[in-house]
């Protein structure tokens, strides 16, 4: 470049790989698909990102809010970023800074409204966040590890109780923690953390104890005739009482439950997505037992292959209908047609519509594939009841009454 020419600089948007918890929120939020990931890092493509910032507020850790001023001609590529274990330092650069300008302002507004969990319910308790991170994890001790699925069921789903001893680790229903599996991956790098939703209420798996529970499914898949075991899920499912686990978090400041009188919960989940629903239901059950009920109704739609594969099936059956109205959808019962949560919602349309007309908070958690079916069911239920789902959905999102966590 000649002395007369000025280098064009850009503020490049980057994600800190040391802090990122790989929750996929940023990739889901980005309105123009500028964020991508491999099995290690989440990265921003400088050729696509327009700096609209839609991804910044939803990020639970702040790892998304990193910027480096770099020559436009020499921005960090996606391939560069996928190799990183830490962010590069800011280099000394000089030139004319070209700041990002959102190409389309309406795109930015739409991103905010179409996101699934913009804010927490107004009466949610204020959560504690990021008390421990990968550089400073807390050690929890395994207090129990119990199989939830029948002995002969295909899935091995576990209820794992972690005790935090003397460490302060306050959580709320709907929050998650990170677990760091010990050891290194094939390239010699430490395993990155994995996120798990908390399955117990704020006052502990056992009330008054400094513990919490997780619902973990052992992941085993087949690739080229070989069995591949999920690193974190197998580590967790094999833990024994007394084992120590490195934990980060707590994470999550939106997928939280309302605390005010008369607030209803409409909970829709599949498989291990039951974890936050168990936490919320159990919290309301304890309040009722203490005579402190908040008078809201709970309506649950829960999908699994069959009763043997449905975590917490036995304990759930024992909960009285006066506490929670339960509807199970089984997809693989011999001789029966496949039934999904959205089918059960349609069968129960009048009850769903009635709840949607009042002070109700919707929570959807589990398989990503269920999202579209659940949205279609809500649309149909509203149309039949003479309600406008599209307007109600938008209102619920901005009022912190519509929350989705799917993977
Ligand atoms: P799964 O056993 O594979 O599936 C549960 C049920 O969902 C099955 O009956 C399945 O039917 C059904 N299903 C499949 N596609 C569907 C669709 N399009 N609409 C509605 N239902 C559908 O579930 P899983 O393995 O436990 O997975 C649960 C998911 O929750 C995972 O992706 C996990 O990452 C996520 N999650 C877990 C946590 C946690 O803390 N543990 C928290 C949040 C989310 P078929 O018989 O047809 O397969």
Boltz pocket constraint, residues with backbone or C-beta under 6 A from the ligand:
constraints:
  - pocket:
      binder: B
      contacts: [[A, 195], [A, 196], [A, 197], [A, 198], [A, 215], [A, 216], [A, 217], [A, 270], [A, 271], [A, 272], [A, 273], [A, 275], [A, 303], [A, 304], [A, 305], [A, 306], [A, 309], [A, 329], [A, 330], [A, 331], [A, 332], [A, 338], [A, 339], [A, 340], [A, 341], [A, 342], [A, 365], [A, 366], [A, 367], [A, 368], [A, 369], [A, 370], [A, 371], [A, 373], [A, 405], [A, 406], [A, 407]]
      max_distance: 6.0
